[in-house]
Amino acid sequence: MKKKKTNGYSETYVNPLDELDYERYSEMMENGYTDSDIAKELKVSEKFVKRLRQETKKYL
């Protein structure tokens, strides 16, 4: 019998990008907040903020 393929995420998984307030993130970056301050304020990990900052630099 073949195993059923799954996406690896539980049904209760919440993608941080869905919950992120991009306007607030942009304002905080413009005002010179550190990654750790942004992470605390937006309730995400500092690692996530660093990756997000790198991705936004690519497109700006």
C-alpha positions as a printed Julia matrix, in Angstrom:
60×3 Matrix{Float64}:
  0.0    0.0    0.0
  1.38   3.44  -0.93
  1.79   6.13   1.66
 -0.42   9.15   1.33
  1.55  12.27   0.47
  1.05  15.18   2.84
  2.35  18.71   2.89
  4.14  18.22   6.23
  2.27  20.95   8.09
 -0.36  20.37  10.71
 -3.84  21.74  10.18
 -3.26  24.25  12.96
 -0.13  25.69  11.3
 -0.37  29.44  10.73
  1.88  30.94   8.1
  3.56  34.03   9.64
  3.26  35.87   6.32
 -0.54  35.67   6.52
 -0.57  37.41   9.89
  2.19  39.96   9.25
  1.3   43.65   9.22
  3.45  44.84   6.31
  2.68  48.54   6.83
  3.82  48.36  10.42
  6.92  46.39   9.4
  7.81  49.02   6.78
  7.33  51.89   9.23
  9.52  50.2   11.8
 12.28  49.6    9.23
 12.14  53.23   8.09
 12.35  54.43  11.69
 15.52  52.39  12.3
 14.2   49.68  14.6
 16.51  46.7   15.09
 15.54  43.22  13.92
 15.01  42.07  17.5
 12.68  45.01  18.26
 10.67  44.36  15.1
 10.43  40.66  15.94
  9.15  41.39  19.45
  6.65  43.95  18.23
  5.27  41.75  15.42
  5.48  38.55  17.52
  7.65  36.63  15.06
 11.17  35.2   15.34
 14.21  37.37  14.77
 15.39  34.89  12.15
 12.13  35.44  10.25
 12.63  39.22  10.32
 16.19  38.88   9.0
 15.04  36.72   6.1
 12.19  39.13   5.37
 14.62  42.06   5.36
 16.88  40.21   2.89
 13.94  39.43   0.61
 12.67  43.02   0.62
 16.16  44.33  -0.25
 16.1   42.19  -3.4
 12.98  43.91  -4.68
 13.78  47.5   -3.69
